[in-house]
Amino acid sequence: GAVVSQHPSRVICKSGTSVKIECRSLDFQATTMFWYRQFPKKSLMLMATSNEGSKATYEQGVEKDKFLINHASLTLSTLTVTSAHPEDSSFYICSARSLGTGGEQYFGPGTRLTVT
Amino acid sequence: GIQVEQSPPDLILQEGANSTLRCNFSDSVNNLQWFHQNPWGQLINLFYIPSGTKQNGRLSATTVATERYSLLYISSSQTTDSGVYFCAVLDSNYQLIWGAGTKLIIKP
C-alpha cells in the first residue's frame, strides 16, 4: 500500500519551454501533496504544499508563477515548470499524505529534469 | 526552526557489518521518519517512529523523544543497503524538516 507514482521519470527540454510533471497516489487518497527539489548530494528542499481543491502554499524564495502547482483531485497533483531555464535542471520529487496517516508522507520516484 | 543533525555524514563498511546511524533534533516534534534513498533517487519509507523501538527485518529504529534523538540500526549489511539514509522530523505544521543524510557504502 501507499504507492506514489511520478511521470515522467526523466525529461529533457529546451530553454524557454514548459514541462509538466504528474504525481499520483495509486492506492490512497492524498489530501495533501508536497513538491520537493533535490540538488546533488543534498537533502530535499520543500517547494510547495498543496491541498486538494485549494491553492498551493509556496515556500519562501519559490516563484509561484514559474512553478505552477495544481491539485485538482485527491489522487493527482501536477507541477508545471514554465519557461524553463538551465538553472531549473534538478531532481523533483513529490510526496503525498492522507488524512489517516497522521503525517506520514509517501514519496514518488522523482523526475530528473534537464533544460538545455 | 527545528534543526536536524545526522551523523556520521559518510560511512563505508564491509558486507556483513553492523552500523548505527544517529539523528539529533533541536525541539519537540510530532513524529520522525527514516528514509533510504537508493542510487536511483527513490525514497523508501523505513520507519515512522515518534518514540520507542520498531524493527523490520535487519533494520530497527529507536527514538527517545525526551532526549531528542533517534537511532537507526542496520545489521548484517548487504550491498543493496548502500545509499543515503535521511532522518526527517514533523514540525508543528506537519511539514518535514530534513537532516543532511548519511551516505552509506557497503563494499562486497
Boltz contact constraints between the chains, C-beta under 6 A:
constraints:
  - contact:
      token1: [A, 43]
      token2: [B, 98]
      max_distance: 6.0
  - contact:
      token1: [A, 43]
      token2: [B, 100]
      max_distance: 6.0
  - contact:
      token1: [A, 43]
      token2: [B, 101]
      max_distance: 6.0
  - contact:
      token1: [A, 44]
      token2: [B, 98]
      max_distance: 6.0
  - contact:
      token1: [A, 91]
      token2: [B, 41]
      max_distance: 6.0
  - contact:
      token1: [A, 103]
      token2: [B, 30]
      max_distance: 6.0
  - contact:
      token1: [A, 103]
      token2: [B, 31]
      max_distance: 6.0
  - contact:
      token1: [A, 103]
      token2: [B, 90]
      max_distance: 6.0
  - contact:
      token1: [A, 103]
      token2: [B, 94]
      max_distance: 6.0
  - contact:
      token1: [A, 104]
      token2: [B, 48]
      max_distance: 6.0
  - contact:
      token1: [A, 107]
      token2: [B, 43]
      max_distance: 6.0
  - contact:
      token1: [A, 109]
      token2: [B, 42]
      max_distance: 6.0
  - contact:
      token1: [A, 110]
      token2: [B, 41]
      max_distance: 6.0
